[in-house]
Amino acid sequence: MKNQNRKTFFMFLLAFLVAFFIVSLVEVLRSSFTTAGAPEIQIASAVSPFDSVKTPVSFADLAEHVKPAVVNISTTKTFKNRKGAGLPFGRSPFGDDFFDRFFGDIPQREFKQRSLGSGFIISNDGYIFTNNHVVEQADKILVKVSDGKEYEAKVIGTDAKTDIALIKIKSGNSLPVAEIGDSDKVRVGEWVVAIGNPFGLEQTLTAGIISAKGRVIGAGPYDNFIQTDASINPGNSGGPLFSMDGKVIGINTAIVAHGQGIGFAIPINMAKSILADLKTKGKVTRGWMGISVQDITEDIAKNLNHKDKSGALVSDVFKGDPADKAGIKVGDIIKEINGKAIKDTHELLLTIASLHVGEKMNVKALRDGKDILFEVVVVERKDKSEVVSVKEGKGYFGLAVGEINPEVARQFGIGKNDGVIVTDVTSGSAADDVGIQPQDIIAQVNKVKISSLKDYNREISKAAEKKSVTLLVKRGKDSFFVALRIE
């Protein structure tokens, strides 16, 4: 019995070992079959360019570093009331004599208007950047620095066109200074921090991103704003907009009254470019070349055989000014200045304004499909009735025009060979659509100078056959091109 049990045990063990051997052999063969002749596949982890970009965990360190250079600005303006002001119904619509007769001679009273703004120190001897509208017409300006001390400030220079002002305080001590950055290098989507005094609350910080650059909002001729969603509220005006490395990239200046989270800042590079003038002259001297320009519409580009809408179209050249002396003519399209491409009239204006008086600039312009180079010397920019019966011409494009006779020439201060005068514009016509008005002077038709009604009739008839025309129109001291088309 014992021998039988031992035999059974050994038979079971042998069966187990055989089975284990077979399973192991099958697994080895399957593994070899699967991988034999097949290349090894390695899956590389994708590297994203955004892996190193992190949302700031805290702005505390940045705020602690930059706040000492930010100041509170309070101003006082004094106004004298007119007669009747302050009475129950205000100033009388019947004039001051009304109050003199019934209330006697009411003495004028003075009223003081107080307002708040912000600024930032740019030199340790007390020079401060802020907005022009913060200090404009102020009788007294008080600046409170980060340690709570107050100093009376003096206006050193202002520029209403960019809304920038430079003021100065005398503290007797070396002041903390804001580090100035480069606004040209900032990119849309970068984090920024605005510091100021919204609603009179001192040293308030808001954060957001840059939403856009180069915004034109109609604030002035040199609009070039940085748009941000960092909250900018009343009292923030003149305060700094900081990049995440603690450098000023803009001056907070404007808000959209009916928009939430939309604010605008003046690029700090614009402020840097006029700092020397503000400091030494108290005002800004800007460049001038003596031309009027306009943007190129699709219709104008087509009629002038210009491949796109880039550049600035010269609509007038002022006699005796630098452009005239250099040989630039009406109808030229300015493409480059000093090698920099000009995409539109706004960019041209900013470029010329940034140049120094007496500086020579190289201008590339397109004339009749050919590039021409001009050298122009920059000069200082100076801030500078019923139509009588006339013989009328053909009424194409909804236009009625007349000869410029001696009486018309005297009335409008023009030469009798300076074109033809618009006497009527048909409502809803092609001319009406582009804004031509009676008393406008048409000086060119498809770049052909018009000296008489005969010239006009000949050229306008040719244009009518093609159903499109480009006119050079003069209105007062302004000149501009318009393109008309008949569908």
Buried (B, 14 or more C-beta within 10 A) or exposed (E): EEEEEEEEEEEEEEEEEEEEEEEEEEEEEEEEEEEEEEEEEEEEEEEEEEEEEEEEEEBEEBBEBBBBBBBBBBBEBEEEBEBBBEEEEEBBEEEBEBBEEEEEEBEEEEEEEEBBBBBBBBEEBBBBBBBBBBBBEBEEBBBBBBEEEEBEBEBBBBBEBBBBBBBBBEBEEEBBBBBBBEBEEBEEEEBBBBBBBBEEEBBBBBBBBBBEBEBEEEBEEBBBBBBBBBBBBBBBBBBBBBBEEBBBBBBBBBBEEEEEBBBBBBBBBBBBBBBEBBBEEEEBBBBBBBBBBBBBBEBBBBBBEBEEBBBBBBBBBBEEBBBBBBBBBBBBBBBBBEEBEBBBBBBBBBBBBBBEEEEEBEBBBBBEEEEBEBEBBBBEBEEEEEBEEBEBBBBBBBBBBBBBBEEBBEBBEBEBEBBBBBBBBEEEBBBBBBEBEBBBBBBBBBBBBBBBBEBBBBBBEEBBEEEBBBBBBBBEEEBBBBBBBBE
